[in-house]
Amino acid sequence: MLKRFFMENWQAKLMSLVVATAVWYLIKKNVDSYPERWRLEQHAPALPSVTR
Amino acid sequence: MDSITNLLRENWTAGLEILLLAIAIYYGYLYFRGTRGAKVLTGLAIVFIVLTLVSQLLNLTVISWLLRSLTAFIAIALVVIFQPELRRALAELGSTRLFSSASQKKENLDIIIESVFELSNRQTGALIAIERDTGIRSFAESGVNLDSEISQELLLTIFFPKTPLHDGGVVIREDRILAAACIFPVSQREDLDRVFGLRHRAGLGLSEESDAIAIVVSEETGHISICHRGKIERGFKPEHFEKRLSELLLHPGDQGKTEGSPGLSRTEAGPVER
């Protein structure tokens, strides 16, 4: 059953994986290059102000 | 071994993202495969991915800017191009057809089988294609759209000689008759027996281009044939036809088990599975 799952229509599945990897790489590179455009920059958690 | 484990531990989110993307792309491809807009989508995707890769690798800023600016327009263009498919997909998602039970499937199969027997008894030529995983919508769109429930009366009426819809094939998807008088691709194989006419060749041609099952009833002899995966099986007796069709449609995983079993009276025109 597992063999059938992988072997059936394998060209299309392989192609999907290749395209998905390419798309993921492109998006990832873009996000890493311009984090401000994607608004994914990590802010340091705001610490409560210490009042005396 | 440790390095592989570390690599997996550090990059499992990336792997999961790629896997999810691949699943979405694969099912999107399966859905749009049989449609008219599929070639447009494939062409656009190839151009877009290649251009983006090249511009990223060679750091072509102008091309990158152009691609970024065009993305929104391409997204709108895709919605316009695939408007019928998207509407249908949303409609299917909202209907209960996706969740049809095994008993419903069996019921529909019984209607098809009874109709085929009746057509065979009357020696009325018929060509019925049953869609499976790969879409055959482009062929359905070549005919007259029906989108009606499966019934014996309707199938007999469609194939009644000299009626406008009797020439061509019927496309069945899930529990609906999608279209009638559809044009299927004719098989170009030269090793076929000369007794096979255009109807058989069209059934075989469809099975070569998709995983659909085509049932052919000969107008001359009333014999029933089944075409699937580029092969044609013919000379079915009623009980064997029912058994074989159930195997192919209800238990697709077991379809190879009874091929060539002595109980079935049939011959295969296609020596090699395509």
Chai-1 contact restraints between the chains, C-beta under 6 A:
chainA,res_idxA,chainB,res_idxB,connection_type,confidence,min_distance_angstrom,max_distance_angstrom,comment,restraint_id
A,A12,B,Y29,contact,1.0,0.0,6.0,A-B,restraint_1
A,K13,B,Y26,contact,1.0,0.0,6.0,A-B,restraint_2
A,S16,B,A22,contact,1.0,0.0,6.0,A-B,restraint_3
A,S16,B,I25,contact,1.0,0.0,6.0,A-B,restraint_4
A,S16,B,Y26,contact,1.0,0.0,6.0,A-B,restraint_5
A,L17,B,A22,contact,1.0,0.0,6.0,A-B,restraint_6
A,V19,B,I25,contact,1.0,0.0,6.0,A-B,restraint_7
A,A20,B,I18,contact,1.0,0.0,6.0,A-B,restraint_8
A,A20,B,L21,contact,1.0,0.0,6.0,A-B,restraint_9
A,A20,B,A22,contact,1.0,0.0,6.0,A-B,restraint_10
A,A20,B,I25,contact,1.0,0.0,6.0,A-B,restraint_11
A,T21,B,I18,contact,1.0,0.0,6.0,A-B,restraint_12
A,A22,B,I49,contact,1.0,0.0,6.0,A-B,restraint_13
A,W24,B,E17,contact,1.0,0.0,6.0,A-B,restraint_14
A,W24,B,I18,contact,1.0,0.0,6.0,A-B,restraint_15
A,W24,B,L21,contact,1.0,0.0,6.0,A-B,restraint_16
A,L26,B,T52,contact,1.0,0.0,6.0,A-B,restraint_17
